[in-house]
Amino acid sequence: MRPCKPINDTYLFDAALTEDVIRKMKGGKDAGLDGITAEHLKYSHALLPAVLFNLFNLLMLVGHVPDSFGES
């Protein structure tokens, strides 16, 4: 299977976008199946948005999202 690549860079994530989304998450909600809350993400190490945006871009380039990402 050949990787599915975005048409251009506008489909890729960056650290600023990832940080902004994390910052805007509403707190005080129950954790998901993975046990992670919005507070975990908001108060995590500053490196987390870089790790996440690289993961998201890799998923975009490969063209596959794990089934577990859709569970809630």
PDB file of N, CA, C and O in Angstrom:
ATOM      1  N   MET A   1       0.839  -1.178   0.000  1.00  0.00           N
ATOM      2  CA  MET A   1       0.000   0.000   0.000  1.00  0.00           C
ATOM      3  C   MET A   1       0.884   1.241   0.000  1.00  0.00           C
ATOM      4  O   MET A   1       1.802   1.359   0.812  1.00  0.00           O
ATOM      5  N   ARG A   2       0.606   2.152  -0.901  1.00  0.00           N
ATOM      6  CA  ARG A   2       1.361   3.388  -0.991  1.00  0.00           C
ATOM      7  C   ARG A   2       0.832   4.418  -0.013  1.00  0.00           C
ATOM      8  O   ARG A   2      -0.380   4.524   0.179  1.00  0.00           O
ATOM      9  N   PRO A   3       1.742   5.196   0.622  1.00  0.00           N
ATOM     10  CA  PRO A   3       1.269   6.235   1.545  1.00  0.00           C
ATOM     11  C   PRO A   3       0.436   7.297   0.825  1.00  0.00           C
ATOM     12  O   PRO A   3       0.697   7.636  -0.329  1.00  0.00           O
ATOM     13  N   CYS A   4      -0.547   7.801   1.518  1.00  0.00           N
ATOM     14  CA  CYS A   4      -1.386   8.872   1.000  1.00  0.00           C
ATOM     15  C   CYS A   4      -0.791  10.188   1.484  1.00  0.00           C
ATOM     16  O   CYS A   4      -0.726  10.434   2.688  1.00  0.00           O
ATOM     17  N   LYS A   5      -0.358  11.032   0.556  1.00  0.00           N
ATOM     18  CA  LYS A   5       0.287  12.286   0.948  1.00  0.00           C
ATOM     19  C   LYS A   5      -0.658  13.462   0.764  1.00  0.00           C
ATOM     20  O   LYS A   5      -1.454  13.491  -0.174  1.00  0.00           O
ATOM     21  N   PRO A   6      -0.563  14.441   1.678  1.00  0.00           N
ATOM     22  CA  PRO A   6      -1.397  15.640   1.528  1.00  0.00           C
ATOM     23  C   PRO A   6      -1.061  16.366   0.224  1.00  0.00           C
ATOM     24  O   PRO A   6       0.063  16.288  -0.272  1.00  0.00           O
ATOM     25  N   ILE A   7      -2.040  17.062  -0.314  1.00  0.00           N
ATOM     26  CA  ILE A   7      -1.829  17.796  -1.556  1.00  0.00           C
ATOM     27  C   ILE A   7      -0.765  18.869  -1.368  1.00  0.00           C
ATOM     28  O   ILE A   7       0.081  19.071  -2.239  1.00  0.00           O
ATOM     29  N   ASN A   8      -0.809  19.555  -0.236  1.00  0.00           N
ATOM     30  CA  ASN A   8       0.205  20.566   0.056  1.00  0.00           C
ATOM     31  C   ASN A   8       0.333  20.720   1.576  1.00  0.00           C
ATOM     32  O   ASN A   8      -0.352  20.037   2.337  1.00  0.00           O
ATOM     33  N   ASP A   9       1.204  21.611   2.000  1.00  0.00           N
ATOM     34  CA  ASP A   9       1.488  21.785   3.419  1.00  0.00           C
ATOM     35  C   ASP A   9       0.317  22.332   4.231  1.00  0.00           C
ATOM     36  O   ASP A   9       0.375  22.322   5.461  1.00  0.00           O
ATOM     37  N   THR A  10      -0.733  22.804   3.586  1.00  0.00           N
ATOM     38  CA  THR A  10      -1.859  23.351   4.344  1.00  0.00           C
ATOM     39  C   THR A  10      -2.589  22.269   5.134  1.00  0.00           C
ATOM     40  O   THR A  10      -3.355  22.576   6.047  1.00  0.00           O
ATOM     41  N   TYR A  11      -2.355  21.006   4.787  1.00  0.00           N
ATOM     42  CA  TYR A  11      -3.011  19.912   5.493  1.00  0.00           C
ATOM     43  C   TYR A  11      -2.197  19.409   6.679  1.00  0.00           C
ATOM     44  O   TYR A  11      -2.662  18.546   7.423  1.00  0.00           O
ATOM     45  N   LEU A  12      -1.001  19.931   6.864  1.00  0.00           N
ATOM     46  CA  LEU A  12      -0.137  19.468   7.942  1.00  0.00           C
ATOM     47  C   LEU A  12      -0.364  20.271   9.211  1.00  0.00           C
ATOM     48  O   LEU A  12      -0.760  21.436   9.167  1.00  0.00           O
ATOM     49  N   PHE A  13      -0.110  19.633  10.331  1.00  0.00           N
ATOM     50  CA  PHE A  13      -0.210  20.269  11.643  1.00  0.00           C
ATOM     51  C   PHE A  13       1.113  20.958  11.955  1.00  0.00           C
ATOM     52  O   PHE A  13       2.147  20.608  11.385  1.00  0.00           O
ATOM     53  N   ASP A  14       1.086  21.937  12.860  1.00  0.00           N
ATOM     54  CA  ASP A  14       2.324  22.522  13.363  1.00  0.00           C
ATOM     55  C   ASP A  14       2.197  22.707  14.871  1.00  0.00           C
ATOM     56  O   ASP A  14       1.117  22.551  15.440  1.00  0.00           O
ATOM     57  N   ALA A  15       3.299  23.038  15.497  1.00  0.00           N
ATOM     58  CA  ALA A  15       3.318  23.151  16.958  1.00  0.00           C
ATOM     59  C   ALA A  15       2.353  24.222  17.445  1.00  0.00           C
ATOM     60  O   ALA A  15       1.677  24.035  18.457  1.00  0.00           O
ATOM     61  N   ALA A  16       2.285  25.341  16.735  1.00  0.00           N
ATOM     62  CA  ALA A  16       1.409  26.440  17.170  1.00  0.00           C
ATOM     63  C   ALA A  16      -0.055  26.013  17.153  1.00  0.00           C
ATOM     64  O   ALA A  16      -0.800  26.315  18.086  1.00  0.00           O
ATOM     65  N   LEU A  17      -0.468  25.319  16.108  1.00  0.00           N
ATOM     66  CA  LEU A  17      -1.848  24.840  16.016  1.00  0.00           C
ATOM     67  C   LEU A  17      -2.136  23.848  17.141  1.00  0.00           C
ATOM     68  O   LEU A  17      -3.174  23.925  17.797  1.00  0.00           O
ATOM     69  N   THR A  18      -1.214  22.925  17.353  1.00  0.00           N
ATOM     70  CA  THR A  18      -1.399  21.914  18.394  1.00  0.00           C
ATOM     71  C   THR A  18      -1.463  22.554  19.773  1.00  0.00           C
ATOM     72  O   THR A  18      -2.309  22.183  20.587  1.00  0.00           O
ATOM     73  N   GLU A  19      -0.583  23.505  20.046  1.00  0.00           N
ATOM     74  CA  GLU A  19      -0.601  24.214  21.332  1.00  0.00           C
ATOM     75  C   GLU A  19      -1.916  24.962  21.516  1.00  0.00           C
ATOM     76  O   GLU A  19      -2.490  24.958  22.605  1.00  0.00           O
ATOM     77  N   ASP A  20      -2.395  25.603  20.449  1.00  0.00           N
ATOM     78  CA  ASP A  20      -3.637  26.375  20.520  1.00  0.00           C
ATOM     79  C   ASP A  20      -4.826  25.473  20.836  1.00  0.00           C
ATOM     80  O   ASP A  20      -5.670  25.825  21.661  1.00  0.00           O
ATOM     81  N   VAL A  21      -4.896  24.323  20.190  1.00  0.00           N
ATOM     82  CA  VAL A  21      -6.001  23.391  20.440  1.00  0.00           C
ATOM     83  C   VAL A  21      -5.960  22.888  21.878  1.00  0.00           C
ATOM     84  O   VAL A  21      -6.993  22.819  22.543  1.00  0.00           O
ATOM     85  N   ILE A  22      -4.773  22.537  22.359  1.00  0.00           N
ATOM     86  CA  ILE A  22      -4.641  22.066  23.747  1.00  0.00           C
ATOM     87  C   ILE A  22      -5.054  23.162  24.717  1.00  0.00           C
ATOM     88  O   ILE A  22      -5.756  22.896  25.692  1.00  0.00           O
ATOM     89  N   ARG A  23      -4.624  24.388  24.456  1.00  0.00           N
ATOM     90  CA  ARG A  23      -4.931  25.508  25.345  1.00  0.00           C
ATOM     91  C   ARG A  23      -6.435  25.774  25.429  1.00  0.00           C
ATOM     92  O   ARG A  23      -6.941  26.160  26.483  1.00  0.00           O
ATOM     93  N   LYS A  24      -7.149  25.565  24.316  1.00  0.00           N
ATOM     94  CA  LYS A  24      -8.587  25.844  24.259  1.00  0.00           C
ATOM     95  C   LYS A  24      -9.451  24.703  24.782  1.00  0.00           C
ATOM     96  O   LYS A  24     -10.671  24.851  24.864  1.00  0.00           O
ATOM     97  N   MET A  25      -8.854  23.574  25.137  1.00  0.00           N
ATOM     98  CA  MET A  25      -9.638  22.446  25.648  1.00  0.00           C
ATOM     99  C   MET A  25     -10.281  22.809  26.977  1.00  0.00           C
ATOM    100  O   MET A  25      -9.653  23.436  27.831  1.00  0.00           O
ATOM    101  N   LYS A  26     -11.527  22.416  27.143  1.00  0.00           N
ATOM    102  CA  LYS A  26     -12.228  22.691  28.393  1.00  0.00           C
ATOM    103  C   LYS A  26     -11.853  21.654  29.435  1.00  0.00           C
ATOM    104  O   LYS A  26     -11.840  20.454  29.161  1.00  0.00           O
ATOM    105  N   GLY A  27     -11.554  22.124  30.613  1.00  0.00           N
ATOM    106  CA  GLY A  27     -11.182  21.232  31.705  1.00  0.00           C
ATOM    107  C   GLY A  27     -12.392  20.793  32.509  1.00  0.00           C
ATOM    108  O   GLY A  27     -13.526  21.171  32.217  1.00  0.00           O
ATOM    109  N   GLY A  28     -12.125  19.989  33.526  1.00  0.00           N
ATOM    110  CA  GLY A  28     -13.173  19.566  34.432  1.00  0.00           C
ATOM    111  C   GLY A  28     -14.033  18.435  33.911  1.00  0.00           C
ATOM    112  O   GLY A  28     -15.097  18.155  34.465  1.00  0.00           O
ATOM    113  N   LYS A  29     -13.581  17.779  32.846  1.00  0.00           N
ATOM    114  CA  LYS A  29     -14.360  16.672  32.286  1.00  0.00           C
ATOM    115  C   LYS A  29     -13.687  15.357  32.635  1.00  0.00           C
ATOM    116  O   LYS A  29     -12.505  15.317  32.977  1.00  0.00           O
ATOM    117  N   ASP A  30     -14.459  14.280  32.542  1.00  0.00           N
ATOM    118  CA  ASP A  30     -13.918  12.955  32.828  1.00  0.00           C
ATOM    119  C   ASP A  30     -12.847  12.577  31.812  1.00  0.00           C
ATOM    120  O   ASP A  30     -12.837  13.057  30.679  1.00  0.00           O
ATOM    121  N   ALA A  31     -11.949  11.708  32.252  1.00  0.00           N
ATOM    122  CA  ALA A  31     -10.908  11.195  31.369  1.00  0.00           C
ATOM    123  C   ALA A  31     -11.521  10.247  30.346  1.00  0.00           C
ATOM    124  O   ALA A  31     -12.594   9.685  30.568  1.00  0.00           O
ATOM    125  N   GLY A  32     -10.836  10.079  29.235  1.00  0.00           N
ATOM    126  CA  GLY A  32     -11.266   9.124  28.219  1.00  0.00           C
ATOM    127  C   GLY A  32     -10.833   7.720  28.601  1.00  0.00           C
ATOM    128  O   GLY A  32     -10.401   7.478  29.728  1.00  0.00           O
ATOM    129  N   LEU A  33     -10.952   6.799  27.658  1.00  0.00           N
ATOM    130  CA  LEU A  33     -10.574   5.413  27.906  1.00  0.00           C
ATOM    131  C   LEU A  33      -9.095   5.278  28.248  1.00  0.00           C
ATOM    132  O   LEU A  33      -8.691   4.336  28.930  1.00  0.00           O
ATOM    133  N   ASP A  34      -8.293   6.222  27.772  1.00  0.00           N
ATOM    134  CA  ASP A  34      -6.856   6.179  28.041  1.00  0.00           C
ATOM    135  C   ASP A  34      -6.491   6.781  29.398  1.00  0.00           C
ATOM    136  O   ASP A  34      -5.330   6.727  29.804  1.00  0.00           O
ATOM    137  N   GLY A  35      -7.469   7.355  30.100  1.00  0.00           N
ATOM    138  CA  GLY A  35      -7.220   7.951  31.408  1.00  0.00           C
ATOM    139  C   GLY A  35      -6.637   9.354  31.352  1.00  0.00           C
ATOM    140  O   GLY A  35      -6.220   9.891  32.378  1.00  0.00           O
ATOM    141  N   ILE A  36      -6.602   9.958  30.161  1.00  0.00           N
ATOM    142  CA  ILE A  36      -6.006  11.287  29.999  1.00  0.00           C
ATOM    143  C   ILE A  36      -7.110  12.341  30.000  1.00  0.00           C
ATOM    144  O   ILE A  36      -8.116  12.208  29.303  1.00  0.00           O
ATOM    145  N   THR A  37      -6.905  13.387  30.792  1.00  0.00           N
ATOM    146  CA  THR A  37      -7.844  14.511  30.843  1.00  0.00           C
ATOM    147  C   THR A  37      -7.243  15.710  30.119  1.00  0.00           C
ATOM    148  O   THR A  37      -6.061  15.710  29.778  1.00  0.00           O
ATOM    149  N   ALA A  38      -8.062  16.727  29.888  1.00  0.00           N
ATOM    150  CA  ALA A  38      -7.566  17.964  29.283  1.00  0.00           C
ATOM    151  C   ALA A  38      -6.484  18.583  30.160  1.00  0.00           C
ATOM    152  O   ALA A  38      -5.527  19.171  29.655  1.00  0.00           O
ATOM    153  N   GLU A  39      -6.639  18.449  31.472  1.00  0.00           N
ATOM    154  CA  GLU A  39      -5.636  19.010  32.387  1.00  0.00           C
ATOM    155  C   GLU A  39      -4.281  18.323  32.209  1.00  0.00           C
ATOM    156  O   GLU A  39      -3.240  18.969  32.327  1.00  0.00           O
ATOM    157  N   HIS A  40      -4.289  17.022  31.929  1.00  0.00           N
ATOM    158  CA  HIS A  40      -3.031  16.320  31.674  1.00  0.00           C
ATOM    159  C   HIS A  40      -2.294  16.970  30.502  1.00  0.00           C
ATOM    160  O   HIS A  40      -1.082  17.182  30.554  1.00  0.00           O
ATOM    161  N   LEU A  41      -3.044  17.281  29.451  1.00  0.00           N
ATOM    162  CA  LEU A  41      -2.436  17.874  28.270  1.00  0.00           C
ATOM    163  C   LEU A  41      -2.017  19.318  28.520  1.00  0.00           C
ATOM    164  O   LEU A  41      -0.931  19.735  28.118  1.00  0.00           O
ATOM    165  N   LYS A  42      -2.883  20.079  29.186  1.00  0.00           N
ATOM    166  CA  LYS A  42      -2.591  21.493  29.431  1.00  0.00           C
ATOM    167  C   LYS A  42      -1.365  21.703  30.314  1.00  0.00           C
ATOM    168  O   LYS A  42      -0.601  22.645  30.101  1.00  0.00           O
ATOM    169  N   TYR A  43      -1.174  20.839  31.294  1.00  0.00           N
ATOM    170  CA  TYR A  43      -0.093  21.036  32.252  1.00  0.00           C
ATOM    171  C   TYR A  43       1.070  20.073  32.016  1.00  0.00           C
ATOM    172  O   TYR A  43       1.883  19.846  32.913  1.00  0.00           O
ATOM    173  N   SER A  44       1.148  19.512  30.820  1.00  0.00           N
ATOM    174  CA  SER A  44       2.229  18.592  30.497  1.00  0.00           C
ATOM    175  C   SER A  44       3.494  19.379  30.134  1.00  0.00           C
ATOM    176  O   SER A  44       3.493  20.610  30.104  1.00  0.00           O
ATOM    177  N   HIS A  45       4.546  18.653  29.865  1.00  0.00           N
ATOM    178  CA  HIS A  45       5.817  19.254  29.461  1.00  0.00           C
ATOM    179  C   HIS A  45       5.624  20.034  28.160  1.00  0.00           C
ATOM    180  O   HIS A  45       4.790  19.659  27.336  1.00  0.00           O
ATOM    181  N   ALA A  46       6.371  21.094  27.970  1.00  0.00           N
ATOM    182  CA  ALA A  46       6.241  21.944  26.785  1.00  0.00           C
ATOM    183  C   ALA A  46       6.582  21.196  25.491  1.00  0.00           C
ATOM    184  O   ALA A  46       6.245  21.668  24.405  1.00  0.00           O
ATOM    185  N   LEU A  47       7.232  20.062  25.589  1.00  0.00           N
ATOM    186  CA  LEU A  47       7.597  19.279  24.420  1.00  0.00           C
ATOM    187  C   LEU A  47       6.410  18.498  23.834  1.00  0.00           C
ATOM    188  O   LEU A  47       6.461  18.084  22.676  1.00  0.00           O
ATOM    189  N   LEU A  48       5.358  18.295  24.609  1.00  0.00           N
ATOM    190  CA  LEU A  48       4.231  17.471  24.160  1.00  0.00           C
ATOM    191  C   LEU A  48       3.604  17.953  22.849  1.00  0.00           C
ATOM    192  O   LEU A  48       3.358  17.118  21.978  1.00  0.00           O
ATOM    193  N   PRO A  49       3.330  19.249  22.655  1.00  0.00           N
ATOM    194  CA  PRO A  49       2.749  19.667  21.366  1.00  0.00           C
ATOM    195  C   PRO A  49       3.626  19.290  20.173  1.00  0.00           C
ATOM    196  O   PRO A  49       3.096  18.953  19.114  1.00  0.00           O
ATOM    197  N   ALA A  50       4.939  19.338  20.312  1.00  0.00           N
ATOM    198  CA  ALA A  50       5.839  18.953  19.219  1.00  0.00           C
ATOM    199  C   ALA A  50       5.737  17.459  18.931  1.00  0.00           C
ATOM    200  O   ALA A  50       5.736  17.045  17.771  1.00  0.00           O
ATOM    201  N   VAL A  51       5.651  16.660  19.978  1.00  0.00           N
ATOM    202  CA  VAL A  51       5.505  15.219  19.794  1.00  0.00           C
ATOM    203  C   VAL A  51       4.164  14.923  19.114  1.00  0.00           C
ATOM    204  O   VAL A  51       4.098  14.120  18.184  1.00  0.00           O
ATOM    205  N   LEU A  52       3.109  15.570  19.581  1.00  0.00           N
ATOM    206  CA  LEU A  52       1.779  15.326  19.015  1.00  0.00           C
ATOM    207  C   LEU A  52       1.671  15.774  17.563  1.00  0.00           C
ATOM    208  O   LEU A  52       1.107  15.052  16.741  1.00  0.00           O
ATOM    209  N   PHE A  53       2.200  16.951  17.228  1.00  0.00           N
ATOM    210  CA  PHE A  53       2.050  17.400  15.843  1.00  0.00           C
ATOM    211  C   PHE A  53       2.866  16.530  14.904  1.00  0.00           C
ATOM    212  O   PHE A  53       2.476  16.337  13.752  1.00  0.00           O
ATOM    213  N   ASN A  54       3.987  16.002  15.367  1.00  0.00           N
ATOM    214  CA  ASN A  54       4.738  15.062  14.532  1.00  0.00           C
ATOM    215  C   ASN A  54       3.968  13.757  14.343  1.00  0.00           C
ATOM    216  O   ASN A  54       3.954  13.194  13.248  1.00  0.00           O
ATOM    217  N   LEU A  55       3.330  13.280  15.405  1.00  0.00           N
ATOM    218  CA  LEU A  55       2.514  12.077  15.308  1.00  0.00           C
ATOM    219  C   LEU A  55       1.358  12.298  14.341  1.00  0.00           C
ATOM    220  O   LEU A  55       1.109  11.457  13.477  1.00  0.00           O
ATOM    221  N   PHE A  56       0.649  13.412  14.471  1.00  0.00           N
ATOM    222  CA  PHE A  56      -0.487  13.702  13.603  1.00  0.00           C
ATOM    223  C   PHE A  56      -0.055  13.818  12.141  1.00  0.00           C
ATOM    224  O   PHE A  56      -0.747  13.323  11.250  1.00  0.00           O
ATOM    225  N   ASN A  57       1.083  14.467  11.889  1.00  0.00           N
ATOM    226  CA  ASN A  57       1.576  14.589  10.513  1.00  0.00           C
ATOM    227  C   ASN A  57       1.957  13.230   9.942  1.00  0.00           C
ATOM    228  O   ASN A  57       1.726  12.965   8.762  1.00  0.00           O
ATOM    229  N   LEU A  58       2.532  12.379  10.759  1.00  0.00           N
ATOM    230  CA  LEU A  58       2.873  11.038  10.308  1.00  0.00           C
ATOM    231  C   LEU A  58       1.609  10.266   9.926  1.00  0.00           C
ATOM    232  O   LEU A  58       1.580   9.571   8.911  1.00  0.00           O
ATOM    233  N   LEU A  59       0.573  10.393  10.744  1.00  0.00           N
ATOM    234  CA  LEU A  59      -0.699   9.743  10.429  1.00  0.00           C
ATOM    235  C   LEU A  59      -1.265  10.267   9.115  1.00  0.00           C
ATOM    236  O   LEU A  59      -1.805   9.494   8.323  1.00  0.00           O
ATOM    237  N   MET A  60      -1.149  11.566   8.875  1.00  0.00           N
ATOM    238  CA  MET A  60      -1.625  12.153   7.625  1.00  0.00           C
ATOM    239  C   MET A  60      -0.827  11.624   6.436  1.00  0.00           C
ATOM    240  O   MET A  60      -1.401  11.294   5.398  1.00  0.00           O
ATOM    241  N   LEU A  61       0.495  11.542   6.583  1.00  0.00           N
ATOM    242  CA  LEU A  61       1.338  11.088   5.480  1.00  0.00           C
ATOM    243  C   LEU A  61       1.117   9.617   5.161  1.00  0.00           C
ATOM    244  O   LEU A  61       1.148   9.216   3.998  1.00  0.00           O
ATOM    245  N   VAL A  62       0.893   8.812   6.197  1.00  0.00           N
ATOM    246  CA  VAL A  62       0.662   7.386   6.002  1.00  0.00           C
ATOM    247  C   VAL A  62      -0.766   7.128   5.527  1.00  0.00           C
ATOM    248  O   VAL A  62      -1.030   6.150   4.828  1.00  0.00           O
ATOM    249  N   GLY A  63      -1.682   8.017   5.914  1.00  0.00           N
ATOM    250  CA  GLY A  63      -3.075   7.866   5.516  1.00  0.00           C
ATOM    251  C   GLY A  63      -3.830   6.851   6.357  1.00  0.00           C
ATOM    252  O   GLY A  63      -4.756   6.203   5.869  1.00  0.00           O
ATOM    253  N   HIS A  64      -3.443   6.710   7.606  1.00  0.00           N
ATOM    254  CA  HIS A  64      -4.085   5.738   8.482  1.00  0.00           C
ATOM    255  C   HIS A  64      -4.236   6.324   9.881  1.00  0.00           C
ATOM    256  O   HIS A  64      -3.302   6.917  10.421  1.00  0.00           O
ATOM    257  N   VAL A  65      -5.411   6.153  10.456  1.00  0.00           N
ATOM    258  CA  VAL A  65      -5.658   6.543  11.847  1.00  0.00           C
ATOM    259  C   VAL A  65      -6.017   5.276  12.610  1.00  0.00           C
ATOM    260  O   VAL A  65      -6.925   4.553  12.200  1.00  0.00           O
ATOM    261  N   PRO A  66      -5.330   4.992  13.703  1.00  0.00           N
ATOM    262  CA  PRO A  66      -5.647   3.775  14.477  1.00  0.00           C
ATOM    263  C   PRO A  66      -7.115   3.768  14.907  1.00  0.00           C
ATOM    264  O   PRO A  66      -7.679   4.809  15.246  1.00  0.00           O
ATOM    265  N   ASP A  67      -7.721   2.584  14.886  1.00  0.00           N
ATOM    266  CA  ASP A  67      -9.123   2.437  15.279  1.00  0.00           C
ATOM    267  C   ASP A  67      -9.378   2.973  16.687  1.00  0.00           C
ATOM    268  O   ASP A  67     -10.445   3.522  16.964  1.00  0.00           O
ATOM    269  N   SER A  68      -8.398   2.810  17.570  1.00  0.00           N
ATOM    270  CA  SER A  68      -8.586   3.236  18.955  1.00  0.00           C
ATOM    271  C   SER A  68      -8.729   4.749  19.088  1.00  0.00           C
ATOM    272  O   SER A  68      -9.215   5.224  20.114  1.00  0.00           O
ATOM    273  N   PHE A  69      -8.314   5.528  18.069  1.00  0.00           N
ATOM    274  CA  PHE A  69      -8.474   6.980  18.132  1.00  0.00           C
ATOM    275  C   PHE A  69      -9.938   7.371  18.073  1.00  0.00           C
ATOM    276  O   PHE A  69     -10.290   8.470  18.501  1.00  0.00           O
ATOM    277  N   GLY A  70     -10.802   6.510  17.560  1.00  0.00           N
ATOM    278  CA  GLY A  70     -12.219   6.810  17.434  1.00  0.00           C
ATOM    279  C   GLY A  70     -13.053   6.338  18.615  1.00  0.00           C
ATOM    280  O   GLY A  70     -14.257   6.588  18.662  1.00  0.00           O
ATOM    281  N   GLU A  71     -12.427   5.658  19.566  1.00  0.00           N
ATOM    282  CA  GLU A  71     -13.167   5.169  20.729  1.00  0.00           C
ATOM    283  C   GLU A  71     -13.310   6.281  21.768  1.00  0.00           C
ATOM    284  O   GLU A  71     -12.423   7.118  21.933  1.00  0.00           O
ATOM    285  N   SER A  72     -14.425   6.268  22.449  1.00  0.00           N
ATOM    286  CA  SER A  72     -14.608   7.279  23.497  1.00  0.00           C
ATOM    287  C   SER A  72     -15.308   6.686  24.683  1.00  0.00           C
ATOM    288  O   SER A  72     -15.552   7.383  25.668  1.00  0.00           O
TER     289      SER A  72
END
